[in-house]
Amino acid sequence: MTNPYQLANEAADELRVRSGVDSYDVAIVLGSGWKEGAAALGAPFAEVATGTLRGFVAPTVVGHAGQILSLKVAAKTVALVSGRVHLYEGNTADQVAHPVRTVIAAGARTVVLTNACGGIDPSVAAGSVVLIRDHINLTATSPMEGAAPPEPYGSRFVDLTDLYSARLRAAARAAAPELTEGVYAGFRGPHYETPAEVAMARTMGATLVGMSTVLEAIAARHMGAEVLGLGLVSNLAAGVAQTPLNHLEVLEAGQQAAGSLGELLARLLPVI
Ligand code: 8IG
């Protein structure tokens, strides 16, 4: 079987040919709610369906075909990756990490991971964007599992002390002072947490809960990219508010914030 790094290199070569981009500067993985907002960044000069690239699995979420859009923003060549895939769709950690490994293999040294998530801190309102300072991986898996990475990739025992780059977070806060920081607990889902699980996450030091991001962040750091994480709080986590969670309402809350997300990304891109 092809190792995940070779697979990412092959997909990156295909992406280069189809997009006409030799090397990206920044890749932004778009979580739910973020895709609509990112349209405000401008018109892409290339659009590649990920279904045509090696190793990509199709998203099972309706209306979310995978795409990599290429565009120039603030003199940077940016890849917008939509159609993220999750463990809860039945994918392996390597499949979840493949889009991020591909764009890094295609040159991106900065990876922005965006998501929609639940908020544990009641003072952070739904619709707020939180800068991810660190994460707690509760998925019980890792993209580093399996055979050791081949040369020239670093050890599978990757250091995560500075997983969410302190340099990028400082730059982001300078450009967008309204951003607060939080700790993201990554669950497997797809069920939402019980109130007791949310209480556990809070006790552990988490302020956000979600079902993505953590595996991609680990894989990106391992490949030497700098990672910036942005969580759109779409709902208060179970037991924090009095009302039960409804998936459609959660998605709608995300959509409402969409307009400001593109504007936020446009402010961040020149400084990261
Ligand atoms: I949007 O409350 C969104 N994604 N795990 N919990 C988890 N993921 C989420 C939540 C939430 N809201």
Residues whose N, C-alpha, C, O or C-beta is under 5 A from the ligand:
A	BS01	8IG	A116 C117 G118 F187 Y192 E193 V209 G210 M211 S234 A237 A238 V250
